[in-house]
Amino acid sequence: MYMSSSLLALKKTAAELLASAVLDLFPNVQLYRPYISNITFGYDFILNEPVDEHVLSLIEHKIGVLAKSHCQIHEIEMMRENAAELFRFQGQKVLAEMILEIEDSVVPIVRIDRFHDLATPGFPVDSSLLKYFRLLGTETYTALNPFSEEPYTVVRFEGIACEDQYTLKKVFKRWKEGKKNTSANEIWDSNLFVPCESRVFALPHGAMILEAIKDWVTVFYQQHGFELVSSPDKAFIENLMEGRVQESPFGLSHALLYLLSPLEIEEKPTAWVEFGQLSEIKENYLPTNLLDLGNYHTDQGHLFVSKEQLEVQLISSLHFINKTVKMLVSEFQWVLCSRVSKVPGTGKLWEHCLSLLKKGLDTCEIPYEIEDITELTTGPRVEVRWIDARGKSWKGPYLGVDLLNPTQVKLKQNKSSVYMLELSLLGSWERLIAILMEQRKGLFPFWLAPEQIRILPISEPCNGYASQVKAELKKRGFRVAVDASDEKLGTKVHAAECRGIPCLLILGKEEKEKETVSVRWRHEQKLRNGIGLEELLKELPSPVPTEELKGQLES
């Protein structure tokens, strides 16, 4: 769902009216921050009191009263220290301390009657514009407390606000249906990933999935002419560049590497890719699921092209990403990210590159929306947004022209004809895993499954033959395990099905004597007997990506 500037302003207004209503009912609550997504609005509070359906109903009623009262929403500017003192006086010590961390000496404040909050741009002046809204409920997460070892317990109140009644009903229906889906967090926390502060640890099966993604995306990049490079650690780059590292240390590293290399623009562009972990700035944030991590695995590629190659390479890269996205995910949205240039001296070039991206999208016949992204820093770009079960969008793959990092390393002064494209085929790998889990109901394709094959010996005398089959399959690169427990065969099959394992091999006395296997595929749900090992190997998909990538992805 695309969010227009008017809808964004409406949701920001709804969030502030929500905060005012909650503060009225819970005078001791601590304001934390508003929350806006493409689907919902919300506000996060540090709240230690229980919230039930009756309380939600009271809050919803209070928001409606505020909206109908035509209360004016004012945005004012205050000196940072004065604003902090105001919030301390009002008992909002957390917000007061957060304001003091802001670098600007003047901060924007939103005022609704006696209610004050830290403002973000885009508020309408008439709260009566909020006519169609609905509170959905609450969820709780943990946030780092910079003033104590004890983390905050944060309660997020979330709702939907739309510009008409029909859209409200439509969005609510989608959200309600999506809520029935088991979330990626519920499925995976127990056996794949474990959260720890602002990171997640990958358990063995989680690490297998990340490694499988790396193997696949490496092949795909190499098939499209990219070469692997390796950068020094971020601390070294920050020290070298006196701390001038933006969201992408890879971007700065690759620009610096190209500057230091003897390479010049030739007929074929220089294309590099690197894999690693990146951090998004999420202040005092602790992750609650794989969709919204502050630190994640990713791929990031860069192409160094001439002015004459720029348009062609943008179109080629769009085809490259769009082909990948269509293979992986069933629901997504392209967004053209636009804003005024923040890189000194690049205003006209920024607009030129933005127009080339628009032209590229039109040439590739890719439908897209235009959105103003306030945090965009390196240059104009297009992004793919994954759509989850509830209709929320999440940042995924992207393509852009990096105007910042070449400027920081003074690349243009030394190699004036060079343009630097940035792209990621997958975005956050953990986020992709969560989306795949939702869209595939927890069933990964064969190439990505942490356990591709499980061997089920019917009785103890078959265990030795099961070990032989396992050794042969592992030799061929398959991820395979044996369930040699004393459980009945039906119990073993059920356990494997619950794990979503793509292929089961059942071994009994007859299979042992004839050196065959009985095969049961997840998508077939029927048993085929008397399959020889060589025949099985011909039938199995490749355990790792090959040139037949589309078949691998859909298996």
C-alpha positions in Angstrom: 0.0 0.0 0.0 1.5 3.3 -1.1 1.5 6.1 1.4 0.9 9.6 0.0 2.1 12.7 1.8 -1.5 13.5 2.9 -1.9 9.9 4.3 1.5 10.2 6.0 0.4 13.4 7.7 -2.9 11.9 8.7 -1.1 9.0 10.4 1.3 11.3 12.2 -1.6 13.2 13.5 -3.4 10.0 14.6 -0.2 8.9 16.4 0.0 12.2 18.3 -3.7 12.1 19.2 -3.2 8.6 20.4 -0.3 9.7 22.6 -2.4 12.5 24.0 -5.3 10.1 24.8 -3.1 7.5 26.5 -1.4 10.2 28.6 -4.8 11.4 29.7 -5.8 8.0 30.9 -2.4 7.0 32.3 -0.8 10.2 33.7 2.4 8.4 34.8 3.1 6.9 31.4 6.4 7.9 29.7 6.3 8.9 26.1 8.8 7.1 23.9 8.2 7.7 20.2 5.6 7.6 17.4 5.5 4.7 15.0 4.4 4.9 11.3 4.3 2.2 8.7 2.7 2.0 5.3 -0.3 0.3 6.9 -0.5 1.4 10.6 0.1 4.2 12.9 1.1 3.8 16.5 2.9 5.2 19.6 5.4 3.5 21.9 5.1 4.1 25.6 7.0 3.0 28.7 4.0 1.6 30.6 3.8 -0.7 33.5 0.0 -0.9 33.7 -2.1 -3.6 32.1 -4.0 -2.8 28.9 -7.2 -4.8 28.1 -10.0 -4.4 25.5 -11.9 -2.0 27.7 -8.9 0.3 28.0 -8.4 0.2 24.2 -12.0 1.1 23.7 -11.6 4.1 26.0 -8.5 5.3 24.2 -10.2 4.9 20.8 -13.2 6.9 22.1 -10.9 9.6 23.4 -9.1 9.9 20.1 -12.5 10.3 18.4 -13.4 13.1 20.8 -10.1 14.9 20.2 -10.6 14.6 16.4 -14.2 15.9 16.5 -13.3 18.8 18.8 -11.3 20.4 16.0 -8.4 20.8 18.4 -5.5 22.7 16.8 -2.2 21.0 16.3 0.7 23.5 16.5 4.3 23.0 15.6 6.7 25.3 17.5 10.4 25.6 17.8 12.3 25.7 21.1 15.9 25.8 22.2 17.0 22.2 22.9 17.7 22.8 26.6 14.4 24.7 27.1 12.5 21.8 25.5 14.2 19.3 27.7 13.3 21.4 30.8 9.6 21.6 29.6 9.4 17.8 29.3 11.1 17.3 32.7 8.5 19.7 34.2 5.7 17.6 32.7 7.2 14.4 34.1 8.5 13.1 30.8 12.1 12.4 31.9 12.8 9.9 29.2 11.8 12.2 26.3 13.8 15.0 28.0 17.0 13.0 28.0 16.4 11.9 24.4 16.0 15.5 23.3 19.4 16.4 24.9 21.0 13.8 22.6 19.9 15.8 19.5 22.7 17.6 17.8 20.6 20.6 16.7 20.3 23.5 19.1 16.7 24.2 18.1 14.2 21.4 18.1 10.6 21.2 16.7 7.8 20.6 19.2 4.2 19.6 18.5 1.5 21.0 20.9 -2.1 19.8 21.2 -3.7 21.8 23.9 -1.6 21.0 27.0 0.1 18.0 25.4 3.6 18.4 24.0 5.8 16.0 22.0 8.9 16.0 19.8 7.7 16.8 16.3 8.4 15.5 12.9 7.5 17.4 9.7 4.1 17.0 8.0 1.3 17.8 10.4 -2.1 19.1 9.2 -3.5 22.0 11.2 -6.9 20.5 11.6 -7.3 17.3 13.6 -10.9 16.9 12.3 -9.2 15.4 9.2 -8.9 12.2 11.2 -12.3 10.5 10.6 -11.7 6.9 9.7 -9.5 5.0 12.1 -9.4 1.9 14.3 -7.2 0.7 17.1 -5.8 -2.8 16.6 -4.2 -3.6 19.9 -0.8 -3.6 21.7 2.4 -5.4 21.5 5.4 -5.3 23.9 9.1 -5.2 23.2 12.3 -4.4 25.1 14.4 -1.3 24.5 17.9 -0.5 25.8 17.9 1.9 28.6 20.9 4.3 28.3 20.5 5.4 31.9 20.3 2.0 33.6 21.3 -1.6 33.2 17.6 -2.5 33.3 16.0 -2.3 29.8 12.7 -0.5 29.2 9.6 -2.5 28.7 7.9 -0.6 25.8 4.2 -1.0 24.9 3.2 -0.2 21.3 -0.4 0.9 20.7 -1.1 0.3 17.0 -4.0 1.3 14.8 -5.2 2.0 11.2 -6.0 5.4 9.8 -7.4 5.9 6.3 -8.8 8.7 4.2 -12.1 6.9 3.6 -14.3 4.2 5.1 -13.9 1.7 2.3 -10.1 1.7 2.5 -10.3 1.3 6.3 -12.4 -1.8 6.0 -10.2 -3.2 3.2 -7.0 -2.6 5.2 -8.5 -4.0 8.4 -9.6 -7.2 6.6 -6.1 -7.8 5.2 -4.5 -7.1 8.6 -7.0 -9.5 10.4 -6.3 -12.3 7.9 -2.6 -11.8 8.1 -2.7 -12.0 11.9 -3.9 -15.6 11.6 -0.6 -16.5 9.9 2.0 -17.8 12.3 4.6 -15.0 12.5 8.2 -15.7 11.4 9.2 -14.8 15.0 7.1 -17.5 16.5 8.3 -20.2 14.1 11.9 -19.4 14.2 12.9 -18.2 17.7 13.1 -21.8 19.1 15.4 -23.4 16.5 17.0 -20.9 14.2 17.8 -17.5 15.7 18.1 -16.2 19.3 17.9 -12.4 20.0 20.5 -10.8 22.2 20.4 -7.1 22.8 20.5 -5.4 19.3 21.7 -8.6 17.5 20.6 -12.1 16.9 22.6 -15.3 17.2 22.1 -17.9 14.5 21.7 -21.5 15.8 23.0 -24.3 13.6 20.0 -24.5 11.3 19.8 -20.7 11.1 23.5 -20.6 10.1 22.9 -23.2 7.5 20.2 -21.1 5.9 22.4 -18.0 5.9 25.2 -20.0 4.3 22.8 -21.4 1.7 21.7 -17.8 0.8 25.3 -16.7 0.5 26.2 -19.7 -1.8 23.2 -18.9 -4.0 23.6 -15.2 -4.2 27.4 -15.6 -4.9 26.6 -17.7 -8.0 24.0 -15.3 -9.2 26.3 -12.3 -8.8 29.2 -14.1 -10.6 26.9 -15.1 -13.4 26.2 -11.4 -14.0 29.9 -10.4 -14.0 30.5 -9.4 -10.4 33.8 -10.2 -8.6 34.1 -10.7 -4.9 36.2 -8.2 -2.9 36.9 -7.8 0.8 37.1 -4.6 2.9 38.9 -3.8 6.1 36.8 -3.6 9.2 34.5 -0.6 9.7 36.7 0.8 12.6 39.7 1.1 10.2 37.6 2.8 7.6 36.2 5.2 10.1 39.6 6.1 11.4 41.0 6.5 7.9 38.1 8.8 6.9 37.9 10.6 10.3 34.5 9.1 11.2 32.8 10.1 7.9 31.1 6.7 7.4 27.4 6.8 6.5 25.0 3.9 6.4 27.2 1.8 4.1 30.8 1.1 5.1 31.0 -1.1 2.0 30.2 1.8 -0.3 33.0 3.9 1.2 35.4 1.0 1.1 34.7 0.2 -2.5 35.0 3.8 -3.6 38.3 4.0 -1.8 39.5 0.7 -3.2 38.6 1.8 -6.8 40.5 5.1 -6.2 43.6 3.2 -5.0 43.5 0.6 -7.8 45.1 1.1 -11.2 41.7 0.4 -12.8 40.2 2.8 -15.3 36.8 2.8 -17.0 36.8 0.4 -20.0 34.2 -1.0 -22.3 33.1 -3.4 -19.5 32.3 -1.8 -16.1 34.1 -2.8 -13.0 31.6 -4.8 -10.8 32.3 -5.7 -7.2 30.3 -7.4 -4.5 30.8 -8.0 -0.8 28.9 -9.9 1.8 28.8 -9.1 5.5 26.8 -7.6 8.3 25.5 -4.0 8.3 23.9 -1.9 11.1 20.9 0.4 10.7 20.8 3.1 13.3 18.0 2.1 15.7 18.6 4.0 18.9 18.1 2.0 22.1 16.3 -0.7 20.1 16.1 -4.4 20.8 14.8 -6.7 18.1 11.6 -8.7 18.5 11.6 -10.5 15.2 13.6 -11.1 12.0 11.7 -8.4 10.0 13.0 -5.4 12.0 16.6 -6.1 13.0 19.1 -3.3 13.5 22.0 -5.6 12.5 21.7 -8.0 9.6 23.5 -10.0 6.9 23.4 -8.6 3.5 25.0 -8.4 0.0 26.1 -5.1 -1.5 27.4 -4.6 -5.0 28.9 -1.6 -6.7 29.5 -0.9 -10.4 31.9 1.7 -11.6 30.7 3.0 -15.0 31.3 5.8 -17.4 28.8 8.6 -18.2 28.0 6.8 -21.5 27.4 3.5 -19.6 25.3 4.9 -16.8 21.8 4.6 -18.4 22.5 1.1 -19.9 23.9 -0.2 -16.6 20.9 1.2 -14.6 18.5 -0.6 -16.9 20.6 -3.8 -16.9 20.7 -3.8 -13.0 17.0 -3.2 -12.8 16.4 -6.3 -14.9 18.9 -8.2 -12.7 17.1 -7.3 -9.5 13.6 -7.6 -10.8 14.3 -11.1 -12.1 15.7 -12.2 -8.7 12.8 -10.7 -6.8 10.2 -12.4 -9.0 11.9 -15.8 -8.3 11.9 -15.3 -4.6 8.8 -13.6 -3.3 5.2 -13.4 -4.4 4.2 -10.0 -3.1 6.3 -6.9 -3.3 6.3 -3.2 -4.4 8.9 -1.1 -6.2 9.3 2.4 -4.8 11.3 5.3 -6.4 12.9 7.2 -3.5 13.2 10.9 -4.0 14.4 13.9 -2.0 16.4 17.0 -2.4 20.2 16.4 -2.6 22.0 16.5 0.7 25.4 16.0 -0.9 27.1 19.3 -1.6 27.5 20.2 -5.2 25.4 17.4 -6.6 22.0 19.0 -7.0 21.8 18.9 -10.9 23.5 15.5 -11.0 21.0 14.1 -8.4 18.1 15.2 -10.5 19.7 13.7 -13.6 20.3 10.4 -12.0 16.7 10.4 -10.6 15.3 10.9 -14.1 17.5 8.0 -15.4 16.0 5.8 -12.7 12.5 6.8 -13.7 13.3 6.1 -17.4 14.9 2.7 -16.4 11.7 1.7 -14.5 9.6 2.7 -17.5 11.8 0.9 -20.0 11.7 -2.3 -17.9 7.9 -1.9 -17.5 8.2 -2.1 -13.8 5.2 -0.5 -11.9 6.4 1.8 -9.1 5.3 4.4 -6.6 7.2 7.6 -5.7 8.0 8.3 -2.1 10.0 11.1 -0.4 12.6 9.4 1.9 13.9 11.8 4.5 16.8 9.5 5.6 18.1 9.0 2.0 21.8 10.2 2.1 23.9 8.5 -0.6 21.9 9.4 -3.7 18.6 8.7 -5.6 17.6 5.1 -5.6 14.8 2.6 -6.2 13.8 0.0 -3.6 11.8 -3.2 -3.5 9.5 -3.4 -0.5 8.6 -6.9 0.7 4.9 -7.1 1.8 4.2 -9.2 4.8 1.0 -11.2 5.7 -0.6 -8.1 7.3 0.2 -5.8 4.4 3.1 -4.0 6.0 6.0 -3.2 3.7 9.7 -3.8 4.5 12.8 -2.5 2.8 14.4 -5.2 0.6 16.7 -5.0 -2.5 17.6 -1.7 -4.0 19.5 0.1 -6.8 20.8 3.6 -6.7 23.5 6.0 -7.8 26.0 6.7 -4.9 26.9 10.4 -5.0 28.2 10.6 -1.4 31.0 8.1 -1.1 32.8 9.0 -4.3 32.7 12.6 -3.1 34.1 11.6 0.3 37.1 9.9 -1.2 37.5 12.6 -3.9 37.1 10.0 -6.6 35.9 12.6 -9.2 39.1 14.7 -8.8 41.2 11.7 -9.7 38.9 9.7 -12.1 36.5 12.3 -13.3 34.5 10.1 -15.7 33.5 7.5 -13.1 29.9 7.0 -11.8 29.3 4.6 -8.9 26.1 2.5 -8.8 25.1 0.7 -5.6 22.7 -2.3 -5.4 21.7 -5.2 -3.2 19.9 -8.2 -4.6 18.3 -9.3 -1.3 18.6 -6.5 1.2 18.5 -8.0 4.8 18.9 -11.8 4.5 17.1 -12.3 7.9 14.2 -10.2 6.7 14.0 -12.2 3.5 13.9 -15.4 5.6 11.0 -14.1 7.6 9.1 -13.1 4.5 9.7 -16.5 2.9 8.5 -18.2 6.0 5.3 -16.3 6.0 4.6 -16.6 2.3 5.5 -20.3 2.1 3.8 -21.2 5.4 7.2 -22.2 6.9 8.2 -24.5 3.9 11.5 -23.5 2.4 12.4 -24.5 -1.2 14.9 -27.4 -1.4 18.0 -25.3 -2.0 17.4 -23.2 1.1 16.1 -25.9 3.6 18.5 -26.3 6.5 17.8 -30.0 6.3 17.1 -31.1 2.8 16.8 -34.8 3.3 16.0 -36.9 6.3 16.6 -40.7 6.3 14.1 -42.8 8.4 15.3 -46.4 9.1 12.3 -48.5 10.1 14.3 -50.6 12.6 17.7 -50.8 14.3 19.1 -53.3 11.8 18.6 -50.7 9.1 20.7 -48.0 10.9 24.0 -49.1 9.3 22.5 -48.9 5.8 21.0 -45.5 6.7 24.5 -44.3 7.6 25.9 -45.5 4.3 23.2 -43.6 2.3 23.8 -40.5 4.4 27.5 -40.6 3.8 27.0 -40.9 0.0 24.5 -38.0 0.0 26.7 -35.8 2.1 29.6 -36.5 -0.2 27.4 -35.0 -3.0 26.9 -31.8 -0.9 23.4 -32.5 0.4 22.3 -31.4 3.9 21.0 -34.7 5.3 20.3 -36.3 8.7 19.2 -39.7 10.0 16.4 -40.2 12.6 17.6 -43.4 14.2 15.3 -43.1 17.2 13.1 -46.0 18.5 9.9 -44.1 17.6 7.3 -45.6 15.2 7.7 -44.8 11.5 4.5 -42.7 11.6 5.8 -40.6 14.4 9.1 -40.0 12.6 7.3 -39.0 9.4 5.1 -36.6 11.3 8.1 -35.0 13.1 9.8 -34.5 9.7 6.7 -33.0 8.2 6.4 -30.5 11.1 9.9 -29.4 10.2 9.0 -28.9 6.6 11.8 -31.2 5.4 11.5 -31.5 1.6 12.6 -35.1 1.0 12.2 -38.2 3.2 14.0 -41.5 2.5 12.4 -44.6 4.2 14.6 -47.6 4.7 13.3 -51.1 5.7 14.5 -54.6 5.4 13.7 -54.8 1.7 15.4 -51.5 0.8 18.5 -52.7 2.8 18.7 -56.0 0.9 18.2 -54.5 -2.6 20.2 -51.3 -1.8 17.3 -49.1 -2.7 15.3 -46.4 -0.9 11.6 -45.4 -0.7 11.1 -41.7 -1.4 8.5 -39.3 -0.1 8.5 -35.7 -1.3 6.9 -33.0 0.7 4.9 -31.7 -2.2 3.7 -35.2 -3.4 2.6 -36.8 -0.1 3.0 -40.3 -1.6 5.6 -43.0 -1.2 7.6 -44.4 -4.2 9.4 -47.7 -3.5 12.4 -49.4 -5.0 14.4 -46.3 -6.1 18.1 -47.0 -6.6 20.6 -44.6 -5.2 21.9 -43.5 -8.7 18.3 -43.0 -9.8 17.7 -40.9 -6.7 20.7 -38.7 -7.3 19.4 -37.9 -10.8 16.0 -37.0 -9.4 17.2 -34.8 -6.6 17.6 -31.0 -7.3 21.1 -29.7 -6.9 21.9 -29.0 -3.2 23.5 -25.7 -4.2 22.6 -23.2 -6.9 23.4 -24.0 -10.5 22.6 -22.2 -13.7 19.0 -23.6 -13.5 18.3 -21.0 -10.8 14.6 -20.6 -11.3 14.0 -24.3 -11.0 16.1 -24.4 -7.8 14.2 -21.5 -6.3 10.8 -23.0 -6.9 11.6 -26.6 -5.8 
